[in-house]
Amino acid sequence: METLRVSSKSRPNSVAGAIAALLRTKGEVEVQAIGPQAVNQAVKAIAIARGYIAPDNLDLVVKPAFVKLELENEERTALKFSIKAHPLET
């Protein structure tokens, strides 16, 4: 599964485009964010991506979880969003 890392400076529309593209091609993507501003950008991007894939008759399911990451010899806790596409219910 492809992993996208979101920072506090990430542009939600750009991240949303990447999420939508991966959902269309691979059907799933993982988004990771560390810190409140990064999580905010990630959540906005997921909401925007939902609108991007709707014309393709797709919706998404998000499962959030905590994950420990090793960054610069330091353990950090990130929020991980596992996102899967599924057919839009009509």
C-alpha positions as CSV (number, residue, x, y, z in Angstrom):
1,M,0.0,0.0,0.0
2,E,1.3,3.4,-0.9
3,T,2.0,5.8,2.0
4,L,1.6,9.6,1.8
5,R,3.1,11.7,4.5
6,V,1.3,15.0,5.3
7,S,3.0,17.9,7.1
8,S,1.5,21.1,8.5
9,K,2.6,22.9,5.4
10,S,1.0,20.4,2.9
11,R,-1.7,21.8,0.6
12,P,-4.9,19.8,1.2
13,N,-6.0,20.1,-2.5
14,S,-2.6,18.6,-3.7
15,V,-2.8,15.8,-1.1
16,A,-6.4,15.2,-2.1
17,G,-5.4,14.8,-5.7
18,A,-2.7,12.2,-4.8
19,I,-5.2,10.3,-2.6
20,A,-7.9,10.3,-5.4
21,A,-5.4,9.1,-8.0
22,L,-4.2,6.3,-5.8
23,L,-7.7,5.3,-4.9
24,R,-8.6,5.1,-8.6
25,T,-5.6,3.1,-9.6
26,K,-4.8,0.9,-6.5
27,G,-8.0,1.1,-4.5
28,E,-6.2,2.0,-1.3
29,V,-3.8,4.4,0.2
30,E,-2.3,5.2,3.7
31,V,-1.9,8.8,4.9
32,Q,0.4,9.5,7.9
33,A,0.5,12.8,9.9
34,I,2.4,13.9,13.0
35,G,1.1,16.8,15.0
36,P,-2.2,18.6,15.2
37,Q,-1.7,20.9,12.2
38,A,-0.6,18.0,10.0
39,V,-3.6,15.9,11.1
40,N,-5.8,18.9,10.3
41,Q,-4.4,19.1,6.7
42,A,-4.7,15.3,6.3
43,V,-8.4,15.3,7.3
44,K,-9.2,18.2,5.0
45,A,-7.4,16.4,2.2
46,I,-9.4,13.2,2.8
47,A,-12.7,15.2,2.7
48,I,-11.7,16.9,-0.5
49,A,-10.6,13.6,-2.1
50,R,-14.0,12.1,-1.4
51,G,-15.5,14.8,-3.7
52,Y,-12.8,14.1,-6.3
53,I,-13.7,10.4,-6.6
54,A,-17.5,10.8,-6.4
55,P,-17.9,11.4,-10.2
56,D,-16.2,8.0,-10.7
57,N,-19.0,6.3,-8.6
58,L,-16.5,5.8,-5.8
59,D,-16.7,6.5,-2.1
60,L,-14.1,5.9,0.6
61,V,-13.8,4.3,4.0
62,V,-11.2,5.6,6.5
63,K,-9.8,3.7,9.4
64,P,-7.7,5.9,11.7
65,A,-5.0,4.4,14.0
66,F,-1.9,5.4,15.9
67,V,1.5,4.2,14.7
68,K,5.0,4.5,16.1
69,L,7.6,5.9,13.7
70,E,11.4,6.2,14.0
71,L,12.4,9.6,12.8
72,E,16.0,11.0,13.3
73,N,16.7,8.4,16.0
74,E,13.6,9.5,17.9
75,E,10.3,7.6,18.3
76,R,7.3,9.6,17.3
77,T,3.6,8.8,17.3
78,A,1.8,9.5,14.1
79,L,-1.9,9.2,13.1
80,K,-2.3,6.8,10.3
81,F,-5.4,6.9,8.0
82,S,-6.0,3.7,6.1
83,I,-8.2,4.6,3.2
84,K,-10.0,2.2,0.8
85,A,-12.2,3.0,-2.2
86,H,-15.5,1.2,-2.6
87,P,-18.4,1.6,-5.1
88,L,-20.7,4.6,-4.4
89,E,-24.1,3.4,-3.0
90,T,-26.9,4.9,-5.0
